Amino acid sequence: MDLDSVVTKLKSHTPKILGSERFSKYAVLIPLLKKEDGIHVLFEVRSLDLRRQPGEICFPGGRIDAQDLNEEGAAIRETVEELGINKHDISDVFPIDYMISHYGMILYPYVGYINNPEIIKPNPSEVGEIFTVPLSFLIHNEPEIYRIALKAEPEENFPFDLIPGGEKYNWRSRWIDEYFYRYGNKAIWGLTARILSHFIEIIR
């Protein structure tokens, strides 16, 4: 291959996150609604009948499908399906920073306003219950942060003879920060709490 061929290939390449084609892609919506005491954030408790993460607290959302026009469309579609509302009942939708998780997933969060919360009818096959937390509470209460260590464990046939130090190679330690918000008897944690914390940082 000559230099012109290399340059042609590079010119036609659009940079992206390395390996992102193998990542699962999800979109979620942070739903805001108005109550007598001000703006609240709505959360779902996942149905106990779900195979993945039953009973955990989350935002409406899910995997981005081929039918979705874009990430925002996926977030709105999932919210409509899970809360039993119409897409026209969701307004003022804005993206916040997307997130790459340690588990091979890219998450695209959006914030949107629910215009008529009284019509919400959660889909029981996906949502066990819903609840809201005052935005003022979240603004004035910092999340608790705990650390989880990730230990490197090479597989049995790992070629230690090809790396400096062999089996005594000094693997770099990695940590995950897990965020927690406590509200009454509810514990909001994991990616949901991390996205929530980022949203609060922005509006502060």
C-alpha positions as CSV (number, residue, x, y, z in Angstrom):
1,M,0.0,0.0,0.0
2,D,1.4,3.4,-1.0
3,L,1.1,6.7,0.9
4,D,-1.7,8.0,-1.3
5,S,-3.8,5.0,-0.5
6,V,-3.2,5.5,3.2
7,V,-4.0,9.3,3.0
8,T,-7.2,8.5,1.0
9,K,-8.3,6.0,3.7
10,L,-7.6,8.5,6.5
11,K,-9.5,11.4,4.7
12,S,-12.6,9.2,4.4
13,H,-12.5,8.1,8.1
14,T,-14.8,9.9,10.6
15,P,-13.4,9.6,14.1
16,K,-15.6,8.1,16.8
17,I,-15.1,6.4,20.2
18,L,-12.8,3.5,19.6
19,G,-14.8,0.2,19.7
20,S,-18.1,2.0,20.0
21,E,-19.7,-0.2,17.4
22,R,-19.7,-3.0,19.9
23,F,-21.3,-0.9,22.7
24,S,-25.0,-1.2,23.6
25,K,-26.7,2.2,23.2
26,Y,-29.4,3.4,25.5
27,A,-31.3,6.7,25.9
28,V,-33.2,7.9,29.1
29,L,-35.3,10.8,30.0
30,I,-35.2,12.7,33.3
31,P,-38.9,13.7,33.6
32,L,-39.7,17.0,35.3
33,L,-43.2,17.8,36.5
34,K,-44.8,20.5,38.5
35,K,-46.5,19.9,41.9
36,E,-47.9,22.4,44.5
37,D,-44.5,22.7,46.2
38,G,-42.6,23.2,42.9
39,I,-40.7,21.1,40.3
40,H,-40.2,17.4,41.0
41,V,-38.2,14.7,39.3
42,L,-40.1,11.5,38.4
43,F,-38.5,8.1,39.0
44,E,-39.7,4.6,38.1
45,V,-39.3,1.4,40.1
46,R,-38.7,-1.4,37.7
47,S,-41.3,-4.2,37.7
48,L,-40.3,-7.3,39.7
49,D,-41.3,-9.4,36.7
50,L,-38.4,-8.0,34.6
51,R,-35.4,-10.2,34.0
52,R,-32.9,-7.4,34.2
53,Q,-32.6,-5.3,37.4
54,P,-36.1,-6.0,38.8
55,G,-37.1,-3.6,41.6
56,E,-34.4,-1.1,40.9
57,I,-35.0,2.7,40.6
58,C,-34.4,4.2,37.2
59,F,-35.5,6.9,34.7
60,P,-37.7,6.0,31.7
61,G,-35.6,4.7,28.9
62,G,-34.2,1.8,27.1
63,R,-32.2,0.5,24.1
64,I,-32.0,2.6,21.0
65,D,-33.8,0.7,18.2
66,A,-33.3,0.9,14.4
67,Q,-36.7,2.5,14.1
68,D,-35.7,5.5,16.3
69,L,-34.7,8.6,14.3
70,N,-32.1,9.5,16.9
71,E,-31.2,9.2,20.6
72,E,-33.8,11.8,21.6
73,G,-36.5,9.9,19.7
74,A,-35.6,6.8,21.6
75,A,-35.8,8.5,25.0
76,I,-39.2,9.9,24.2
77,R,-40.5,6.7,22.7
78,E,-39.5,4.7,25.8
79,T,-41.0,7.3,28.1
80,V,-44.3,7.2,26.2
81,E,-44.4,3.4,26.4
82,E,-43.5,3.2,30.1
83,L,-45.6,6.1,31.5
84,G,-48.6,5.6,29.2
85,I,-48.6,9.2,27.9
86,N,-48.5,10.8,24.5
87,K,-45.3,12.2,23.0
88,H,-47.1,15.6,22.8
89,D,-47.3,15.6,26.6
90,I,-43.5,15.9,26.7
91,S,-41.9,19.3,26.0
92,D,-38.7,21.2,26.5
93,V,-36.5,18.2,25.8
94,F,-32.8,18.9,26.1
95,P,-29.7,16.6,26.0
96,I,-27.1,16.5,28.8
97,D,-23.7,14.8,28.6
98,Y,-23.7,11.3,27.3
99,M,-22.0,8.6,29.4
100,I,-19.8,5.6,28.7
101,S,-20.3,3.0,31.4
102,H,-17.7,0.4,32.5
103,Y,-20.0,-2.3,31.2
104,G,-19.8,-1.6,27.5
105,M,-22.8,0.8,27.3
106,I,-23.2,4.3,25.9
107,L,-26.1,6.2,27.7
108,Y,-27.7,9.3,26.2
109,P,-29.6,11.2,28.9
110,Y,-32.2,13.9,28.1
111,V,-34.3,16.2,30.4
112,G,-37.9,16.8,29.5
113,Y,-41.0,18.3,31.1
114,I,-44.3,16.3,31.5
115,N,-47.1,18.7,30.8
116,N,-50.0,16.7,32.2
117,P,-48.7,14.3,34.9
118,E,-52.2,13.5,36.0
119,I,-52.7,11.3,32.9
120,I,-49.7,9.1,33.6
121,K,-50.6,5.4,33.6
122,P,-47.5,3.3,34.1
123,N,-47.1,0.2,32.0
124,P,-47.3,-2.6,34.7
125,S,-45.2,-5.0,32.6
126,E,-42.2,-2.7,33.0
127,V,-43.0,-0.3,35.8
128,G,-43.9,-1.5,39.4
129,E,-44.5,2.1,40.7
130,I,-43.5,5.7,40.2
131,F,-42.6,8.4,42.7
132,T,-41.3,11.9,42.6
133,V,-38.6,13.8,44.5
134,P,-38.6,17.6,44.9
135,L,-36.0,19.2,42.8
136,S,-35.2,21.5,45.8
137,F,-34.3,18.4,47.9
138,L,-31.9,17.1,45.2
139,I,-30.3,20.6,44.9
140,H,-29.7,20.9,48.6
141,N,-28.6,17.3,49.3
142,E,-25.3,16.0,47.9
143,P,-25.1,12.3,46.9
144,E,-23.2,9.8,48.9
145,I,-20.3,8.4,46.9
146,Y,-18.7,5.0,47.6
147,R,-15.8,3.4,45.7
148,I,-15.6,-0.1,44.1
149,A,-12.2,-1.5,43.2
150,L,-11.9,-3.3,39.9
151,K,-9.3,-6.1,40.0
152,A,-7.4,-7.2,36.9
153,E,-7.7,-11.0,36.4
154,P,-6.0,-12.2,33.2
155,E,-7.4,-15.4,31.7
156,E,-5.4,-18.6,32.1
157,N,-3.7,-18.6,28.8
158,F,-2.7,-14.9,29.0
159,P,0.8,-14.5,27.3
160,F,2.7,-13.2,30.4
161,D,6.0,-13.9,28.6
162,L,5.2,-11.1,26.1
163,I,4.9,-8.3,28.7
164,P,7.6,-6.7,30.9
165,G,7.4,-8.2,34.4
166,G,5.5,-11.3,33.3
167,E,3.1,-12.6,36.0
168,K,4.4,-9.8,38.3
169,Y,3.3,-7.1,36.0
170,N,2.0,-4.1,38.0
171,W,-1.6,-3.8,36.8
172,R,-3.0,-0.3,37.2
173,S,-5.8,-0.2,39.9
174,R,-9.1,1.1,38.7
175,W,-12.1,2.3,40.8
176,I,-15.8,3.0,40.1
177,D,-17.5,5.7,42.0
178,E,-21.1,4.6,42.9
179,Y,-23.5,7.5,43.7
180,F,-26.4,7.2,46.2
181,Y,-29.3,9.5,47.0
182,R,-31.6,8.6,49.9
183,Y,-35.2,9.9,49.9
184,G,-37.5,8.4,52.5
185,N,-37.3,4.7,52.0
186,K,-36.0,5.0,48.5
187,A,-32.4,4.5,47.4
188,I,-31.5,6.0,44.1
189,W,-28.1,4.7,43.0
190,G,-25.9,3.5,40.2
191,L,-26.1,5.0,36.7
192,T,-29.4,6.7,37.6
193,A,-27.8,8.5,40.5
194,R,-24.8,9.4,38.5
195,I,-26.9,11.0,35.7
196,L,-29.0,12.7,38.3
197,S,-26.0,14.2,40.0
198,H,-24.7,15.5,36.6
199,F,-28.1,17.1,35.9
200,I,-28.1,18.8,39.3
201,E,-24.5,20.1,38.7
202,I,-25.7,21.7,35.4
203,I,-28.8,23.5,36.9
204,R,-26.8,24.7,39.9
